Amino acid sequence: MKQNLFCEIYVDAADERDTFIEKIAAMLKGQRLNYEVIAEWATIDVLANNEYGETFEEPKDAFLGYRYKLEFEFEPEKQTSHHEYIGHVGELLSNLWDVGYKAVAACSFEDELPEKGGYGRLQ
């Protein structure tokens, strides 16, 4: 069975959206196109999270209220293997943490990412 490689990364950032998108483009060495960043390995939609600021009953779900949501999925035409794609997602997460953002991935391959996609940082 083929693994679903759609992924969302919720990011808590104080930056205004344009500034945040520029930072993501720089991290990925990608090109900004409106609210997307086109990287060598994926196209990332940078979205304002509709649930920003909401509180959640379970503390482990607090990330669902982070300000931004990055959405992307595996694109075979980018000629990146599944393994490389997952590696790039992990690298993006690490870069987000390195600059001080809180970030958590929501995807079917969280266990293959650093700190279980960020869930390890929530505890």
CORNORZI-V221299 format. One record per residue. N is the residue number from 1. NEAR is the number of other C-alpha atoms within 8 Angstrom. D_FIRST is the distance of its C-alpha to the first C-alpha in Angstrom with 1 decimal. Layout:
n->N near->NEAR d_first->D_FIRST
n->N near->NEAR d_first->D_FIRST
This chain:
n->1 near->2 d_first->0.0
n->2 near->3 d_first->3.8
n->3 near->5 d_first->6.5
n->4 near->5 d_first->9.3
n->5 near->10 d_first->12.3
n->6 near->10 d_first->15.0
n->7 near->11 d_first->17.8
n->8 near->11 d_first->21.3
n->9 near->12 d_first->24.1
n->10 near->15 d_first->27.1
n->11 near->14 d_first->30.3
n->12 near->11 d_first->33.7
n->13 near->10 d_first->36.2
n->14 near->5 d_first->39.8
n->15 near->6 d_first->39.8
n->16 near->6 d_first->40.4
n->17 near->7 d_first->37.4
n->18 near->6 d_first->38.8
n->19 near->8 d_first->39.5
n->20 near->10 d_first->36.1
n->21 near->13 d_first->34.4
n->22 near->9 d_first->36.7
n->23 near->8 d_first->35.8
n->24 near->9 d_first->32.0
n->25 near->14 d_first->32.8
n->26 near->8 d_first->34.9
n->27 near->9 d_first->32.3
n->28 near->8 d_first->29.7
n->29 near->7 d_first->32.4
n->30 near->11 d_first->31.2
n->31 near->8 d_first->33.1
n->32 near->11 d_first->33.8
n->33 near->7 d_first->33.7
n->34 near->4 d_first->35.0
n->35 near->9 d_first->32.5
n->36 near->11 d_first->29.7
n->37 near->15 d_first->29.5
n->38 near->12 d_first->28.1
n->39 near->12 d_first->27.0
n->40 near->6 d_first->26.0
n->41 near->10 d_first->22.4
n->42 near->11 d_first->22.0
n->43 near->10 d_first->24.1
n->44 near->11 d_first->24.9
n->45 near->10 d_first->26.5
n->46 near->12 d_first->29.3
n->47 near->9 d_first->30.0
n->48 near->9 d_first->32.7
n->49 near->10 d_first->31.1
n->50 near->4 d_first->32.4
n->51 near->9 d_first->32.5
n->52 near->11 d_first->34.5
n->53 near->7 d_first->37.2
n->54 near->6 d_first->36.0
n->55 near->6 d_first->36.2
n->56 near->9 d_first->33.5
n->57 near->5 d_first->34.3
n->58 near->6 d_first->32.1
n->59 near->6 d_first->33.1
n->60 near->8 d_first->29.5
n->61 near->8 d_first->28.7
n->62 near->10 d_first->31.7
n->63 near->11 d_first->29.6
n->64 near->9 d_first->28.6
n->65 near->12 d_first->32.2
n->66 near->15 d_first->32.3
n->67 near->14 d_first->33.9
n->68 near->13 d_first->31.2
n->69 near->13 d_first->27.6
n->70 near->12 d_first->25.7
n->71 near->12 d_first->22.6
n->72 near->11 d_first->20.3
n->73 near->9 d_first->16.9
n->74 near->9 d_first->15.4
n->75 near->9 d_first->17.4
n->76 near->7 d_first->16.3
n->77 near->5 d_first->20.0
n->78 near->8 d_first->21.2
n->79 near->7 d_first->20.0
n->80 near->10 d_first->18.8
n->81 near->7 d_first->16.0
n->82 near->8 d_first->13.4
n->83 near->6 d_first->15.6
n->84 near->8 d_first->18.7
n->85 near->11 d_first->17.7
n->86 near->11 d_first->17.1
n->87 near->9 d_first->20.4
n->88 near->9 d_first->22.2
n->89 near->9 d_first->21.2
n->90 near->11 d_first->22.7
n->91 near->8 d_first->25.7
n->92 near->10 d_first->26.3
n->93 near->15 d_first->26.3
n->94 near->9 d_first->28.7
n->95 near->9 d_first->30.9
n->96 near->11 d_first->31.2
n->97 near->10 d_first->32.2
n->98 near->7 d_first->34.6
n->99 near->6 d_first->36.6
n->100 near->6 d_first->36.9
n->101 near->10 d_first->34.4
n->102 near->9 d_first->32.5
n->103 near->13 d_first->28.8
n->104 near->12 d_first->25.7
n->105 near->13 d_first->22.1
n->106 near->10 d_first->19.9
n->107 near->9 d_first->16.3
n->108 near->9 d_first->13.0
n->109 near->8 d_first->14.0
n->110 near->10 d_first->17.7
n->111 near->8 d_first->17.9
n->112 near->8 d_first->17.4
n->113 near->12 d_first->20.4
n->114 near->10 d_first->24.1
n->115 near->9 d_first->25.5
n->116 near->10 d_first->22.2
n->117 near->15 d_first->22.3
n->118 near->12 d_first->25.9
n->119 near->11 d_first->25.7
n->120 near->8 d_first->27.6
n->121 near->6 d_first->30.4
n->122 near->6 d_first->30.9
n->123 near->5 d_first->32.3
